């Protein structure tokens, strides 16, 4: 965690420590992912602040949005793998469940 704080002090010194810790947790300490999460956190903060025309944004709101976004992107990546499967009546329920989850995440992404 100390390394993550040092990296982000150089790359995004305006990112408050709780947000750095969130980026650290999501990245597993991998520097490339740490920086990506840190930058995305800053972008989200700016997006929310300007939409509300108020500088205060709660860490819980940003962390929730970031986690939903990451889940959505990860599951969306499975589409390629799913397209290669042979779908039968027996496994079609799984595909249906996948679609429901993606719909919920899509809704959560656009209505936060």
ABEGO torsion letter per residue (X at the ends): XAAAAAAAAAABAABBAAAAAAAAAAAGGBAAAAAAAAAAAAAAAAAAAAAAGBABBBAAAAAAAAAAAAAAAAAAAAAAAAAABBBBAAAAAAAAAAAAAAAAAAAAAAAX
